[in-house]
């Protein structure tokens, strides 16, 4: 008898299960799409492995020994468990319970995460989301360790080796309070734009220039930035209490009913937003569903 599982072929267990069900070498061979001699040979190996005849001839087919009957339930359960392991895991959003870790910029928190969470809560209320700031220098290691599942980044800031999908192309709009003197006209001239006091968002903190100033410099012009903040989230409050103006990504101006939007009087280069993820989550059904929902939510807001 050879009781070492390392020497027991998985296909032998499938043959044993078929023989137990069919009680016939011929019918078991048909079920397994094998020849009758092949199944007979497998039965010989099974007898050697278990040290028992397992089946004896009867008037019609074969009948299992007591040892074979004892093996019937465990063998069928084992085959079922192995089959479940090999089958793709089913994912049901409505009943799914998992945690998704998202690395997001301040801008993406408002432009991407908020509408995504609204859709997620409706379809998968038991999925938890943990949002943390994007750290471009540490992102690769965070992805490798599983600390971050999804990163909302730009293509040029995406670490090499990650999967990525585009979300949308972003452009810029001017934002000011409804009672702002410059809001009385439907268009904003370049001269008036440069005369106004501006507030700028600097993610690193302390900067008083950005892409708008680069565009102005190409025209030989400049503007006056009097306030620099690190968060887009505080920007509407600053605009509501002052005569400052801000150039912001267009998606941040959504649901700003008490603020006025004006097209910039010059061309300002926009940017692309994308979502990145690691190979370790690439094939996971739950993560794939979450990624699809995030991407579809962004497409719906275009």
Secondary structure per residue as TSV (DSSP state, phi and psi in degrees):
chain	resnum	aa	ss	phi	psi
A	1	X	-	360.0	131.8
A	2	X	-	-110.6	102.1
A	3	X	-	-96.1	5.1
A	4	X	-	-76.2	117.1
A	5	X	G	-63.2	-21.6
A	6	X	G	-65.9	-20.7
A	7	X	G	-101.1	6.3
A	8	X	-	-100.3	115.3
A	9	X	-	-72.4	134.6
A	10	X	H	-58.0	-36.4
A	11	X	H	-65.7	-26.3
A	12	X	H	-66.6	-38.1
A	13	X	H	-65.1	-38.0
A	14	X	H	-64.3	-38.4
A	15	X	H	-67.0	-41.8
A	16	X	H	-61.5	-42.2
A	17	X	H	-62.1	-43.4
A	18	X	H	-65.3	-40.9
A	19	X	H	-65.3	-38.9
A	20	X	H	-64.8	-37.3
A	21	X	H	-77.0	-43.6
A	22	X	H	-88.8	-26.2
A	23	X	S	54.7	33.8
A	24	X	-	-159.8	130.4
A	25	X	H	-65.9	-38.5
A	26	X	H	-64.0	-50.3
A	27	X	H	-67.1	-35.9
A	28	X	H	-63.5	-39.7
A	29	X	H	-62.9	-42.0
A	30	X	H	-63.1	-42.4
A	31	X	H	-64.5	-36.3
A	32	X	H	-90.0	-1.1
A	33	X	T	58.7	42.2
A	34	X	-	-124.1	168.4
A	35	X	-	-81.0	158.4
A	36	X	H	-63.1	-41.1
A	37	X	H	-61.3	-35.0
A	38	X	H	-64.7	-43.0
A	39	X	H	-68.2	-36.8
A	40	X	H	-62.2	-40.6
A	41	X	H	-65.0	-37.1
A	42	X	H	-67.4	-36.6
A	43	X	H	-64.5	-37.9
A	44	X	H	-61.0	-44.1
A	45	X	H	-66.3	-37.2
A	46	X	H	-63.4	-41.5
A	47	X	H	-62.1	-38.5
A	48	X	H	-67.5	-40.4
A	49	X	H	-67.5	-39.7
A	50	X	H	-98.3	-6.1
A	51	X	T	62.0	36.7
A	52	X	S	-151.9	146.3
A	53	X	-	-60.7	-28.8
A	54	X	-	68.5	-46.1
A	55	X	E	-137.9	145.0
A	56	X	E	-126.1	152.2
A	57	X	E	-70.6	142.6
A	58	X	-	-130.8	-179.6
A	59	X	S	-59.5	-37.4
A	60	X	S	-125.6	100.4
A	61	X	S	78.7	-139.6
A	62	X	E	-131.5	155.3
A	63	X	E	-124.8	144.9
A	64	X	E	-76.4	148.8
A	65	X	-	-77.4	173.7
A	66	X	H	-59.9	-38.8
A	67	X	H	-62.3	-42.9
A	68	X	H	-63.4	-39.7
A	69	X	H	-64.0	-37.3
A	70	X	H	-65.8	-31.4
A	71	X	H	-80.2	-21.1
A	72	X	H	-54.7	-53.0
A	73	X	H	-65.0	-52.1
A	74	X	H	-59.4	-39.2
A	75	X	H	-65.4	-44.0
A	76	X	H	-64.9	-38.7
A	77	X	H	-66.1	-41.6
A	78	X	H	-63.0	-43.8
A	79	X	H	-64.1	-38.3
A	80	X	H	-65.3	-42.0
A	81	X	H	-64.9	-41.8
A	82	X	H	-65.1	-40.4
A	83	X	H	-61.4	-40.3
A	84	X	H	-65.4	-36.9
A	85	X	H	-65.8	-38.9
A	86	X	H	-79.3	-21.8
A	87	X	S	-80.1	146.3
A	88	X	-	-58.9	137.5
A	89	X	-	-69.7	128.0
A	90	X	-	-73.7	142.6
A	91	X	-	-126.5	123.3
A	92	X	-	-115.9	104.6
A	93	X	T	-54.5	-41.3
A	94	X	T	-62.7	-29.1
A	95	X	T	-113.0	0.9
A	96	X	-	-68.0	142.0
A	97	X	-	-130.2	109.4
A	98	X	-	-158.5	169.4
A	99	X	E	-119.9	131.2
A	100	X	E	-112.1	125.3
A	101	X	E	-100.3	118.9
A	102	X	E	-116.5	129.0
A	103	X	E	-97.4	123.2
A	104	X	E	-137.3	144.0
A	105	X	-	-75.0	167.1
A	106	X	H	-60.4	-40.5
A	107	X	H	-64.0	-48.3
A	108	X	H	-66.5	-25.6
A	109	X	I	-58.9	-42.6
A	110	X	I	-83.1	-41.2
A	111	X	I	-81.1	-27.8
A	112	X	I	-118.0	-52.9
A	113	X	I	-65.7	-43.3
A	114	X	H	-60.3	-52.8
A	115	X	H	-65.7	-31.9
A	116	X	H	-64.1	-43.1
A	117	X	H	-63.9	-35.4
A	118	X	H	-61.3	-44.9
A	119	X	H	-69.6	-38.6
A	120	X	H	-64.3	-42.7
A	121	X	H	-62.8	-30.7
A	122	X	H	-74.9	-37.7
A	123	X	H	-99.1	-29.6
A	124	X	-	-141.9	73.4
A	125	X	T	-65.6	-16.0
A	126	X	T	-97.1	2.4
A	127	X	-	-85.6	125.4
A	128	X	E	-93.1	147.4
A	129	X	E	-125.6	126.2
A	130	X	E	-112.3	118.3
A	131	X	E	-105.3	134.7
A	132	X	E	-135.9	158.5
A	133	X	E	-65.1	148.9
A	134	X	-	-76.3	130.0
A	135	X	-	-120.1	97.6
A	136	X	T	-57.8	-33.6
A	137	X	T	-71.2	-32.7
A	138	X	T	-100.7	-4.1
A	139	X	H	-60.5	-41.8
A	140	X	H	-59.5	-47.0
A	141	X	H	-65.1	-38.1
A	142	X	H	-63.7	-39.0
A	143	X	H	-66.6	-43.8
A	144	X	H	-60.4	-41.1
A	145	X	H	-80.5	-13.7
A	146	X	T	87.7	11.7
A	147	X	S	-72.9	-25.3
A	148	X	-	-129.6	131.8
A	149	X	S	-97.6	-42.7
A	150	X	E	-130.1	139.3
A	151	X	E	-124.5	127.2
A	152	X	E	-94.5	104.8
A	153	X	E	-136.7	-176.9
A	154	X	-	-104.6	155.9
A	155	X	G	-55.5	-38.7
A	156	X	G	-75.0	-13.3
A	157	X	G	-104.6	4.2
A	158	X	S	-79.8	122.8
A	159	X	-	-60.0	146.6
A	160	X	T	-65.5	151.4
A	161	X	T	91.5	-4.6
A	162	X	-	-97.7	153.4
A	163	X	E	-77.0	151.1
A	164	X	E	-152.9	152.4
A	165	X	E	-139.9	139.5
A	166	X	E	-70.2	145.0
A	167	X	E	-105.6	-52.7
A	168	X	E	-171.2	165.8
A	169	X	E	-101.2	132.7
A	170	X	E	-109.6	143.6
A	171	X	-	-124.5	-179.5
A	172	X	E	-115.5	152.7
A	173	X	E	-139.4	153.0
A	174	X	E	-90.8	141.1
A	175	X	E	-131.4	137.2
A	176	X	E	-156.6	167.4
A	177	X	E	-72.1	156.3
A	178	X	T	-63.7	-27.3
A	179	X	T	-92.0	9.1
A	180	X	-	-64.6	138.6
A	181	X	G	-54.5	-36.3
A	182	X	G	-77.0	-10.4
A	183	X	G	-81.6	-7.8
A	184	X	G	-72.5	-21.8
A	185	X	S	-105.2	149.8
A	186	X	S	-76.1	-20.7
A	187	X	S	-123.3	156.8
A	188	X	-	-119.6	117.7
A	189	X	-	-76.1	160.7
A	190	X	H	-65.0	-38.9
A	191	X	H	-63.0	-45.8
A	192	X	H	-65.1	-39.2
A	193	X	H	-58.2	-44.3
A	194	X	H	-73.0	-25.0
A	195	X	H	-75.1	-28.4
A	196	X	S	-74.0	158.6
A	197	X	E	-86.1	135.0
A	198	X	E	-115.9	152.8
A	199	X	E	-115.4	137.8
A	200	X	E	-125.2	144.3
A	201	X	E	-99.3	121.1
A	202	X	-	-117.6	108.9
A	203	X	T	-61.9	-32.1
A	204	X	T	-82.9	-18.7
A	205	X	S	90.6	134.2
A	206	X	S	89.1	-9.1
A	207	X	-	-80.8	144.7
A	208	X	-	-119.1	19.1
A	209	X	-	-148.3	156.4
A	210	X	-	-157.8	-153.2
A	211	X	H	-63.8	-31.5
A	212	X	H	-64.6	-41.4
A	213	X	H	-69.1	-32.4
A	214	X	H	-65.2	-41.5
A	215	X	H	-65.9	-39.5
A	216	X	H	-64.9	-40.1
A	217	X	H	-61.6	-34.5
A	218	X	H	-65.4	-23.7
A	219	X	T	-95.7	1.8
A	220	X	T	74.8	24.6
A	221	X	-	-120.8	172.6
A	222	X	-	-152.0	165.1
A	223	X	-	-127.1	173.5
A	224	X	E	-111.2	106.4
A	225	X	E	-96.0	115.3
A	226	X	E	-103.4	-19.5
A	227	X	E	-133.9	135.3
A	228	X	E	-124.2	124.1
A	229	X	E	-124.0	164.7
A	230	X	S	-98.7	-4.8
A	231	X	-	-133.1	135.2
A	232	X	S	-70.1	-24.4
A	233	X	T	-65.5	-29.6
A	234	X	T	-88.2	-11.6
A	235	X	H	-58.6	-47.3
A	236	X	H	-57.7	-37.6
A	237	X	H	-65.6	-39.1
A	238	X	H	-65.1	-41.8
A	239	X	H	-67.0	-35.5
A	240	X	H	-67.6	-26.9
A	241	X	T	-105.6	10.9
A	242	X	S	-146.8	175.1
A	243	X	S	-101.7	30.0
A	244	X	-	-80.6	158.7
A	245	X	B	-126.4	150.7
A	246	X	E	-134.2	142.7
A	247	X	E	-99.9	115.3
A	248	X	E	-129.2	158.6
A	249	X	E	-57.7	139.4
A	250	X	G	-58.1	-34.3
A	251	X	G	-70.0	-18.5
A	252	X	G	-77.9	-13.8
A	253	X	G	-87.1	-0.7
A	254	X	T	-67.5	139.6
A	255	X	T	62.7	31.7
A	256	X	-	-108.3	63.5
A	257	X	T	-62.4	-30.9
A	258	X	T	-91.6	6.5
A	259	X	E	-115.6	154.3
A	260	X	E	-106.0	136.9
A	261	X	E	-104.6	137.4
A	262	X	E	-137.7	142.2
A	263	X	-	-69.0	139.1
A	264	X	-	-62.3	145.7
A	265	X	S	-82.7	14.1
A	266	X	S	-151.4	161.9
A	267	X	-	-79.7	124.6
A	268	X	-	-119.8	126.2
A	269	X	-	-64.3	126.8
A	270	X	-	-83.8	-160.8
A	271	X	E	-150.0	164.6
A	272	X	E	-104.5	141.4
A	273	X	E	-113.2	138.7
A	274	X	E	-141.5	167.7
A	275	X	E	-117.5	135.8
A	276	X	E	-121.4	149.8
A	277	X	E	-151.2	165.3
A	278	X	-	-91.5	157.2
A	279	X	G	-59.1	-30.6
A	280	X	G	-64.4	-24.7
A	281	X	G	-106.6	2.1
A	282	X	T	-60.1	-38.3
A	283	X	T	-103.3	-1.5
A	284	X	-	-67.1	126.0
A	285	X	H	-58.4	-42.4
A	286	X	H	-65.2	-46.1
A	287	X	H	-65.2	-37.3
A	288	X	H	-63.9	-41.0
A	289	X	H	-65.5	-42.7
A	290	X	H	-62.6	-44.1
A	291	X	H	-60.6	-44.3
A	292	X	H	-62.0	-41.7
A	293	X	H	-63.7	-42.5
A	294	X	H	-63.1	-45.3
A	295	X	H	-64.6	-44.7
A	296	X	H	-64.7	-36.2
A	297	X	H	-63.6	-41.7
A	298	X	H	-66.5	-39.0
A	299	X	H	-64.4	-37.4
A	300	X	H	-68.0	-21.3
A	301	X	T	-94.1	1.2
A	302	X	-	-67.4	360.0
